[in-house]
Amino acid sequence: MATRVIAVINQKGGAGKTTLSMNLAAGLSQRGDTLVLDLDPQGSSRQWASLGNAPFPATVKQVGGNKWDAKTLHQNYKAYAYLVLDCPPSIDSHASLQALRACDLALIPVLPSPIDLWASLRLPQEIEEARKINKRLQARLVLNQLEPKSALSAAMHDAIAEFGIKVLDTGIRRRAVYRSAALEGVSVYQMGSRGKDAVAEIEAIINEVIGK
Amino acid sequence: MTRLKDKLSASVRQAKAAQQTNAKPAARKSAPAKATSRPATKKPPAKKATARQVTRPQPAPAKAAPAQAKPAVSVSAPKVSSSTVSPLYPNRVWPD
């Protein structure tokens, strides 16, 4: 089976790229060998996986510099069933450009805030550009940190359609358990009953993006 | 709720348009650089100047104020309080 590559990307910092990458990887690891490549110089994924007593369910590696490209990613990590690329918050970086060229799917977490929406507007253009090289590239927006009682959160689904990129039906709600899991160096899958609802969200996202 | 949706959608469209405008740098080299991509807010129409506003020769300010810092609307009380100023001959002070 060919490695399925998912890039979690957004030029805006704090959109939830690492949280989504790590929990997605934990869910995917139940389906096949999964590797998270931390392409962000901040190394948050690597730091996350280094915390806690239990090993993180997926392998996490940090990749820096620019002596690699989309081709070498595929060659070096073809043993894995799933590759999750946690991209830096910069669309112009070597890492982000190569990630878009390497991936089958770009998942774009967006917060329910106008500022985040405006800041993410260059992404559709970059994705179109990457498609000239990577013909199989698909992109999906994921609404992150949704607050069910907030009118703004509810209004996001319509406003986000202006992007011209499909939005996943499943959004991620704002939950403390996502942050607690990071602090404990685990995913929401290891958080017991506290993580139940969050796990259901991540599972629904996985089902949407790779099928059941 | 509908209003919020519309407002949010409109803001995205506006930001998108501004982004596309900014993505065409070649033809705009000679144009002065804009501080932000936000469209300039429409200035209110200038008030019709009163005789006092137009004609009163103002003392030179100690420091040059920024261009838009203050509109030249407020003028302190006339120094020549016992005189009237003609709108036709602004530099002339006519005795009462």
Interface residues (C-beta under 8 A of the other chain):
Chain A: P114 L117 W118 L121 R122 A151 L152 A154 A155 M156 D158 A159 I160 A161 E162 F163
Chain B: M1 L4 K5 L8 S9 S11 V12 R13 A15 K16 Q19
